Amino acid sequence: MSDFIVILDYGSQYTQLIARRIREKKVYCEIHPPTADLKALLNRNPNGIILSGGPASVYAKDAPKAIPGLFDTGIPTLGVCYGMQLMSFNLKGKVERGSRREYGRTPIKIVKKHPLFVDVPAESVVWMSHGDQVTRPPKGFDVLAESENTPITAIANEERELYGVQFHPEVVHTQFGQKILDNFLFNLCKCSADWSMHSFVEKAVKQIQETVGDDEVICAVSGGVDSTVTAVLIHKAIGKRLTCIFVNNGLLRKDEAEKVLFTFRKQFGIKLDFVDAEDRFLKKLKGVADPERKRKIIGREFIRIFEEEAKQFKNAKYLAQGTLYPDVIESISTKGPSATIKSHHNVGGLPKNMKFKLVEPLRELFKDEVRALGEELGIPHDFLWRHPFPGPGLAVRLIGPITKARLDVLREADDIILDEIKACGWYSKLWQVFGVLLPVKTVGVMGDERTYADVIALRAVTSDDAMTADWAKLPYEVLETISSRIINEVDGVNRVVYDISSKPPGTIEWE
């Protein structure tokens, strides 16, 4: 295996960001819980280990502990924030509650030259987020940097190849954080920047072929980026032995089903089994307003339909899924210190009696990497950069009970929103933009007559990874055009409102 870094997750909100930063440098890395089997990890010969930050105090009863032997591997190991405190605590240094919390941008001064800080100025600004701090380093450690509030901001034991920083080099607020990570990866861990999508495709195709052998694979596709890239990759590996199943649940955007059929059958040349189950889903969802019940009904019904449809493919032994790395990490985190924000239908959501073996070729990748993989596979750029669309579809953008009539109203309004956002050049600047049909009616005047009609909420956000998001400052003239078109062209709507909530405290989707 090529060079790689192990990241142990102690619960930091930035753990995934560490992984993204490393992969951006073309070095492969993996996130593991702090209870991981150290022997199994060492058998894979990692070039380095990073201990993430975390919200706990090393003295707390339920604080995550260090795996026995973690600091005796001889492998370059970098502790970040809590990781540095844990390293110091385990090696008989002293960790204490600071006189005050240190949070935000903080000036630091390098007090000892070291390969970790090559080409980093003697004074710079870093991002701090801690209450505890190391007040006495373990025996054999040198102090490399200090801040006004934290005299021991970075430490190193050259002989044992152990390093620690109290700040977060992975966040953009740390001025020379990328350089510090570069120094750790390439100066101390001796990594090669050789991980790319081209090499990933070669490895993935070979793995799929070895796993599947001469058997057939079925793959559920939604028309979204993840399932499409999964299908195209597997098709590259096994060709006509892949059959995709597309279920129209009646909760899709305008003309979405027709577009999926054309894309797979005509553009990609992939076998596609089409199931029109709109009436079946709408019958199950009749009168249901609670968003969690909607999700469960949709997920359960999809599994039933998929199982029924899959029975006709007698020679299929494998089921392909577009599970991504964040899904895997969040599912694993239920056994560790990281908070699980939501459950994922792709991880652990299949019936226990499902006869298929799983093939998940994207489970090592983040979303941006999936798009890069799609480019490598020749999938059109415009398709790959489509905005995310929720698994339950328009069901979670239609607040209240679902009916076909209300879905059609939302579909028409949403189509106008997308049309205008693309026309004004804002589509590529946004993470997501969509309409939400509210469960209220308001009074209006149209053609000198009183109306009592529906309200559409417009949601548009900017984001890098959907973990946080800001409401988009769309030009007033764009908002005006969208509002005018929806009110004039969509029967039953007489008002458009704009959502100016950020995430957090709100979420991107309304349900």
Summary of the structure (lengths in Angstrom):
residues: 511
radius of gyration: 25.8
end to end distance: 42.2
largest distance: 84.2
contacts: 1690
relative contact order: 0.09
helix: 36%
strand: 25%
